[in-house]
Amino acid sequence: MEPPKRRRSNTRARLLEGALEVFAERGFHGASVEDICERAGFTRGAFYSNFGSKDELVLALFQATTDRLLEQIEALLPELASQPGSLLDAVLGLLDETVPDRRQWHLISAEFTLHALRDPDAAQALNKQRAMFRESLTRLVEQITETSSLELTVPAEQFVRMVIAVHEGARSQSLLEPDEVPAGSLEHTFLPMVLAAVSRPSR
Amino acid sequence: MEPPKRRRSNTRARLLEGALEVFAERGFHGASVEDICERAGFTRGAFYSNFGSKDELVLALFQATTDRLLEQIEALLPELASQPGSLLDAVLGLLDETVPDRRQWHLISAEFTLHALRDPDAAQALNKQRAMFRESLTRLVEQITETSSLELTVPAEQFVRMVIAVHEGARSQSLLEPDEVPAGSLEHTFLPMVLAAVSRPSR
């Protein structure tokens, strides 16, 4: 038999996976805890021993995805830290590859953002989670600009915010019109220009 | 008594106004045609003699807003067509000022986009509406680059898509964290850099 800790972590993983599917089909508000349990093959008891609420589960999904993304970015650093342009391209590629399904991922992340705009508790929790992710990315940008003898003419956090804004805005266009806006195309065309515009050799 | 045509157009305007409020409170899916009629003080009959469906009403809202925005942009041209940088700043200002309430507007436009990602008919109608708006903006950009003896190094439509992506992505951050991301701040910081990067004096 599996040790209890491993079993618990498998239960969490399967609940997260099932939830992503159910959310994509029925929307965040349309999907009940019962629906998620049924899809994952667990009882409500199993759900509530892992997550306090549906909101908490969504935030755990975000956390798992951003943790994986940060790990993958860090794995690129030994090779690319001295070439910010290539690193940016590689990171933009990861943004789409790291998530299991771009469409599902966009649906739940856009929906939870809308939920947060109506619910102050959800907004607080989401902002905290997004701030942690943004701070990790900001530290990476700072580390890279040092390694590559560049300096930014805007705060690193502003640049990170811009990358996130372009990615989220472009993803929406690309999902609505996949033939006209291939995934990542706006990001790959314009963000390297932005990076060039805000960086210069450090003195 | 008002002539029938004017009366009909007032009914439409009041239904659109009431709908925007009800959508912002209850969400696109949570707001019924009954709720909208009640808020605007009309019967279901009045609704259906103006709009075929809730989808059609939302698209009419988008149309009215983009028409107003295009009119306002065109009014700026005599003064600013030869100064693309100042014009871009002015247009970015209009993007936020033209809508009666940024938060309401973001909620309904993000929600209808999510709806369209699940409903092919809604996607087709939304894409058609967005394409018309994008084409009007693209023609304006082409006209301005000619007037100001500039040429773009990317197709004008790509630049327009990028402006829309940044605006929609940045608006979401700015509504979630109004103190950290004032309305328009990412757009005003970064889009002039993008414009400078994709334009050069025409030969």
Interface residues (C-beta under 8 A of the other chain):
Chain A: G27 H29 G30 R103 H106 L107 A110 E111 T113 L114 A116 L117 R118 A123 L126 N127 R130 V154 Q158 R161 M162 I164 A165 V166 H167 E168 G169 A170 S172 Q173 L175 L176 E177 V181 L186 T189 F190 M193 V194 A196 A197 V198
Chain B: G27 H29 G30 R103 H106 L107 A110 E111 T113 L114 A116 L117 R118 A123 L126 N127 R130 V154 Q158 R161 M162 I164 A165 V166 H167 E168 G169 A170 S172 Q173 L175 L176 E177 V181 L186 T189 F190 M193 V194 A196 A197 V198
